[in-house]
């Protein structure tokens, strides 16, 4: 087995690990459609958390949402402790990053979910 073969198998293994991890995460985190999220907001039972970059947030945002960029979430999660009694719905542009962010919050003891399709679906739905 050559060095190139080893690298190829390593790369395939990493890709499989990433795919399996995403599938397991998506099964453990609640996902809401834009319509379901809007209904939850009416009932005041949730907090929306924008995990996009500050540059993305300047372009558009969901009114009343909090903002903690995904790259800061692990070190700033304690800022959300006052919302431990509410469900936190994370959102990003497409729903991919917010799934990971909701997973991080769940591991830290929060009741977290994510907006399926992100702000793109919110605006179009």
N, C-alpha and C positions, 0 to 999 in steps of 0.2 A: 504494500500500500504506500503510495507516494504522499508527499507533503500536501500536494494539491487535493488528493482524495480526502485526506483528513480534514482539510479546511472546508471542502464541500460538505462533508457529513456534519461538521460542526455548524455550518451555516444552516443546513436543513434542520438540525436539531433545535437551533435557536428560533427559527421560524415556527416550527411546530410548537415549541414551548409558548411562544407569544400567542399563537392562535388558540391553544388550549386554555391558556390563562384568561384570554378575553371571553371565551365561551363560558367558562366557569364564573367569571365576574358578572357577566350579563345575566346569568341565572340567579345570582344572589342579590342583585340590586334591582329594586322596583323601577320600572320605566313608565312614564306617563306621556300621553299624547298632549299636544297643545290644548286641545279641548278639555281634557281631563284636568290639566294644570290650571286652566282659566277657571274652571268650576271650583277647584280647591282654593284658589285665591279669593273667590267670592265668599267662601266660608271662613276665610281668615285662619285656615288650619295649617298653612305652610309658609315657609320663608324661601324666596328665590335667591339663589347664589350664582352670580355671574363669575365664571372662572376663566374667562378670556383675558387676553392681555389688555393693558390700559389703552393701547392704540385701537384695538377692536371695540372696546367699550365706548370710546369717543364717537365712533361712527353711529352706533345705535345700541339701545339697551331696553330691557323691560322695566317699565316704570315701577319704582319701589324696591327693586332688587338690590341686594348687597353685592359688593365686589371684593373678591380675593382671587388674584390670578392663580392658576393651577400650580405654577412654579413656586408659589409662596404658601400653598395650602397646608403643608405638613407643619411648618413652623408658626403659622398664624391661626391654626384651627381653634385654639383656646379662645379666640375672639368670638366664636360662635357658641360658647358655653351658655350664654344667656338664652339660647334658643333650644336647649336640650329637650324641652317639652313640646317642640313642634317638629314637623317633618321639614327637612331642608331639601329642596329640589335644585340640583345643580344644572346649569346650562352653559353651553358653549355655542359655537357656530353651527355644528352639525350633529352633536350628540356623542361624538367619540371621546373627546377629552373629559366631558362631564361624567361619563360612565366610570372612568378611572377615579375622578375626584370623589364621586359618591362612594366608591369602594374605600377610599382613604378615610372618609368621614365615618363610614360604618365601622371600620376597624378601630376608630377612636371612640366608639360608643354612641355616635349620633344616629338618629333615624333619618337616613339619607336616601334619596332617589335621584333620578335624572330625567331631564326633558328629552324625550325621544325625538330626534331630528333637529334639536337645538333651536336657536333663535330663528333659523331659516324657516322651519316649519311653523313657528309661532307667528311669524309675519305673513306667511302664506295661508295660514289656517284660520 
